[in-house]
Amino acid sequence: MRVRLGLIAGFLVGLAAPLVAPSFVSAGGCPDGGEMIEHEVAPGQTLSGIAVKHGVSQRSIERANPRLDPNKIRSGQKLKVCLPGKSSNSKKKKSSSSSGKSCGGGKIITEHEVRSGDTLSGIAAKYGVSVDTVVARNAKLKKNPNSLRVGQELLICLETKKAKNSKTCGYRTPLHTHVVVPGENLGEIAGRYGVRRRDMIRLNSKLKSNANLLSVGQRLRVCPEIAPRDRSKIEYTVKSGDTLGGIASKYGLTTHELLGYQRGKLKNANDLKVGQTLVVYKDGSVLPGFGGYDDDTGVLSSGVQMPSGKYYVVKHPNLAYGTGDSIRLIQTAISAYRRVWRSSPKIHIGDISKKGGGKFPPHRSHQHGRDVDIGYVLKGDKADEVRFVKANASNLDVNRTWDLIDAFLDTNEVKYIFMDYSIQKLLYEHAKKKGVSRDTLDELFQYPRGKKRGHGIIRHSSGHVNHFHVRFRK
Ligand SMILES: [Zn+2]
């Protein structure tokens, strides 16, 4: 069938031109006779989203627009898109022509070209599918899930509806709708999903005029970095011997949250009466289709080595390769910190990634150049010790460390910071004393919700008592 079509096409072309099939048509054309269309970028659209929409690879759009900076896509911008051609003689052609084809159950195949910084779970989350779904269509990954290589073409079987839903989230995560419960502020809600308040405001135009005016039952759109959980409203009858703190911790809540749920009917712990009914919003399991955002494994190509600097020490320069963005952001944060603190011990920069990325034991992550370990700023004789030293209430320079953390957060590109719960407490109390608002504390810190609760940008992970770990978004 394919041969016959080819002959007919060849014959038609032959009428006007010599029977030579060039693999690339003249300037501005598409390879292999594909049709070129113009795509106007819609607000919030990303290159990967546009690629999925047209059933082509991101790389092919980059090839058709040589001057394009894939990280700077603007709404209204016009991009050339080459739709897959009909001829099929090269191997590459064959794979891109499966793009857009059905893979059963109303699903379509899309193609993803692995890029530096990509991770298996990141790719899965981008398309709103499970890691298993990604692996299933790719023999190499089936054999060895660690065989991810830059430039590799992956076929992904995509649920069309799901992909459409997560377009707003740049295909990183599915879109979730949060329903506001009593006592919640925007910071609390942002923290619940591991995002910033401004991420929420961007997605919910109503919040632009007044982010502090939330009403119970209001629906807010969010692209969750922490997987949303099923939430149910239950009633709890106070028993003899109950304390407010006890009831709260039974459900993994803070007393502040529990009080908020009562809509003013309970002012404080002393008002608690046996037989009284309390409203509790209880978190259940992760909602289907969400999760798997811990993109810890991956690769790094064209990594940049952290240069030496006046205000910091790079512990192991040969283990300090990052994405260009991450390296720039670390430098930006340290410079901003030094504008506040003219005098300070040097900042200690630990591991980022190996040259080329990939597995980096004993770290679980640090594979794609977007993770960096940084020492806490300490007081006393250990301040200039290059080896990471355990921080505690007596040696931690809370003032300086908080400002350093703040400088990182100010880059607006931090995905999360891993920090031991005990250090979170010290910084939280300090920030609170300094007048940082409740909204901001709720947005940033997991503390005081317990180290097991997924909440905030700053979260507990064991092994982070002598350094903190910053994961950048890019
Ligand atoms: Zn680390």
Boltz pocket constraint, residues with backbone or C-beta under 6 A from the ligand:
constraints:
  - pocket:
      binder: B
      contacts: [[A, 351], [A, 363], [A, 366], [A, 371], [A, 372], [A, 373], [A, 468], [A, 469]]
      max_distance: 6.0
